[in-house]
Amino acid sequence: MANVYETGARFYDALSGERIIYRAGRERGVALLNLRPGDTVLDLGCGTGLNFDLLVRAVGPSGRVIGLDRSPQMLKVARRRLEVKGWSCVRLIEADAASFDPQQVADQLPADSGDRVDAVFSSYAMSVFDDWRPAWERMRAVLRPDGRAAIVDMQLPSGAARVFSPLVRFVTAVGGANLEARPWTVIERHAVDIQSSSLRGGHIRVVAGTIP
Ligand SMILES: C[S@@+](CC[C@H](N)C(=O)[O-])C[C@H]1O[C@@H](n2cnc3c(N)ncnc32)[C@H](O)[C@@H]1O
């Protein structure tokens, strides 16, 4: 199913329901990372780079945003975005989230910032991974002690919004997302200073925390 991110990469931004549904989740997730100017952040499964404007604004020109994705086609769109916006503080890595070498991330960090990032972020991606658990282990491996992690992902809506469940099932099936994956639970289990939000009738879950 990941093939949709190869053949459909050019249409992802237009067809992903960004404005009306999913933008709110990435805005909330980035806010909960508590990034400061000069920070470094990894965006796992970054896709076409829809988080980059928020992340670049948060870390500033002296910071670093590293986007990692396994789809060359999604990264091609992301690269075009960087060129158009002139974001020289963003680096891209083509790799599998479950098996990348932490050194690949270290190699993209500014010389004076150590070999681990200050924060890790993933939006609407871990539910698409074949198994998000090894990807989480990689996120932890590149995150500095007491760094911040945030996961934004999807589940079926709840309460009155349950009426939208068939639509949500259809749209997320096209994208290959597993609505039972609930990757944010790993932050609830391992983090301190946890902050969370449910948006869009509970469809979008945002959980952030500090990982000791
Ligand atoms: C629904 S898109 C989300 C993209 C972006 N994070 C966003 O918020 O728009 C899922 C992304 O996960 C990527 N992906 C899927 N499996 C992956 C894996 N094993 N390793 C790295 N990226 C993967 C896909 O290529 C795709 O770009």
Ligand as a Chemical Component Dictionary entry (heavy atoms), coordinates in Angstrom:
data_LIG
# 
_chem_comp.id                   LIG 
_chem_comp.type                 NON-POLYMER 
_chem_comp.pdbx_formal_charge   0 
_chem_comp.three_letter_code    LIG 
# 
loop_
_chem_comp_atom.comp_id 
_chem_comp_atom.atom_id 
_chem_comp_atom.alt_atom_id 
_chem_comp_atom.type_symbol 
_chem_comp_atom.charge 
_chem_comp_atom.model_Cartn_x 
_chem_comp_atom.model_Cartn_y 
_chem_comp_atom.model_Cartn_z 
_chem_comp_atom.pdbx_ordinal 
LIG C1  C1  C 0  0.326 9.809  5.076 1  
LIG S1  S1  S 1  2.004 10.217 4.619 2  
LIG C2  C2  C 0  2.394 11.444 5.877 3  
LIG C3  C3  C 0  3.447 12.395 5.418 4  
LIG C4  C4  C 0  3.708 13.579 6.351 5  
LIG N1  N1  N 0  4.247 13.164 7.618 6  
LIG C5  C5  C 0  2.476 14.427 6.563 7  
LIG O1  O1  O 0  2.128 14.703 7.722 8  
LIG O2  O2  O -1 1.878 14.865 5.565 9  
LIG C6  C6  C 0  2.942 8.814  5.166 10 
LIG C7  C7  C 0  4.409 8.878  4.780 11 
LIG O3  O3  O 0  5.093 7.780  5.397 12 
LIG C8  C8  C 0  6.078 7.305  4.479 13 
LIG N2  N2  N 0  6.456 5.951  4.858 14 
LIG C9  C9  C 0  5.699 4.841  4.855 15 
LIG N3  N3  N 0  6.392 3.786  5.321 16 
LIG C10 C10 C 0  7.639 4.258  5.631 17 
LIG C11 C11 C 0  8.797 3.682  6.182 18 
LIG N4  N4  N 0  8.846 2.390  6.501 19 
LIG N5  N5  N 0  9.880 4.465  6.367 20 
LIG C12 C12 C 0  9.854 5.786  6.047 21 
LIG N6  N6  N 0  8.779 6.396  5.531 22 
LIG C13 C13 C 0  7.675 5.638  5.335 23 
LIG C14 C14 C 0  5.406 7.421  3.132 24 
LIG O4  O4  O 0  6.348 7.421  2.073 25 
LIG C15 C15 C 0  4.666 8.739  3.272 26 
LIG O5  O5  O 0  5.461 9.818  2.837 27 
# 
loop_
_chem_comp_bond.comp_id 
_chem_comp_bond.atom_id_1 
_chem_comp_bond.atom_id_2 
_chem_comp_bond.value_order 
_chem_comp_bond.pdbx_ordinal 
LIG C1  S1  SING 1  
LIG S1  C2  SING 2  
LIG S1  C6  SING 3  
LIG C2  C3  SING 4  
LIG C3  C4  SING 5  
LIG C4  N1  SING 6  
LIG C4  C5  SING 7  
LIG C5  O1  DOUB 8  
LIG C5  O2  SING 9  
LIG C6  C7  SING 10 
LIG C7  O3  SING 11 
LIG C7  C15 SING 12 
LIG O3  C8  SING 13 
LIG C8  N2  SING 14 
LIG C8  C14 SING 15 
LIG N2  C9  SING 16 
LIG N2  C13 SING 17 
LIG C9  N3  DOUB 18 
LIG N3  C10 SING 19 
LIG C10 C11 SING 20 
LIG C10 C13 DOUB 21 
LIG C11 N4  SING 22 
LIG C11 N5  DOUB 23 
LIG N5  C12 SING 24 
LIG C12 N6  DOUB 25 
LIG N6  C13 SING 26 
LIG C14 O4  SING 27 
LIG C14 C15 SING 28 
LIG C15 O5  SING 29 
# 
